Amino acid sequence: MTLTVRVIAPDKTVWDSTADEVILPSTTGQMGILSGHAPLLTALDTGVMRVRPGKEWVTIALMGGFAEVENDEVTILVNGAERGDKIDREQARKAYAEAEARVSKSTTSDRQEQIQATQALKRARTRFQAAGGAV
């Protein structure tokens, strides 16, 4: 049996196909989904989703959202998403390095800047990892 998986961002549907297995970045840690999974609604963190439609895994960078699992259907609604094979790895690596530098330069006195820099780093790390980069 297979799962029907849909990843929907505000501007596009990133994935709409069947898969044998899905690994989601939930806010409580990585979560694996196989066919026959119990009904579930969970919050998703910014992170890399992995979907296995056959023998090979496909990575998708998710920018937070929610996932619902019911009757072998996995519906993922996210703030943003991008398939790893569509991300330029070198550009993602540079963006990750710049985000790390921004976090290092943020001052402890400007709490808002620290939060924004940390969120930007998390998004940049997710894109780099989805593109196949090792962090």
Residue, then its C-alpha position, 0 to 999 in steps of 0.5 A: m500500500t502507498l500513501t498519497v502525499r501533498v505538499i502545499a505552499p501558499d504559492k504552489t503545490v510542491w509535491d502531489s504524488t504517491a509515496d511509500e514513506v515520508i519523514l517529517p520535521s515535526t516540532t517534537g522531532q523527526m516523524g516517520i509515516l508509513s501506510g496504515h498510520a493512525p490519524l494525526l495532526t501535527a505542527l511542522d518545524t522548519g526542516v527537511m522533509r524526506v519522501r520515498p516514492g520508490k527506491e530513492w529519497v526526495t528532499i523538500a525544504l519546509m518552512g514550518g506549517f502543519a501536517e495531517v495524516e488520515n486514511d493513507e493521505v498525508t496533507i502538508l500545508v506549509n508557509g514555504a517549500e522547495r524541492g531539494d533538487k531545484i535548489d542550487r547547492e552552492q548558492a544555498r551554501k553561501a546563504y548559509a555562511e552569510a546567515e551564520a555570520r549574521v548570527s555571530k554579529s547580532t548583539t545581545s542587546d538587540r533581541q529582535e535582531q537576534i531572533q531574526a538572524t536565528q530564524a534566517l539561519k534555520r531557513a538557510r540551513t534547511r535549504f542547504q541540507a535539502a540541496g544535499g549539503a552537509v552541515 
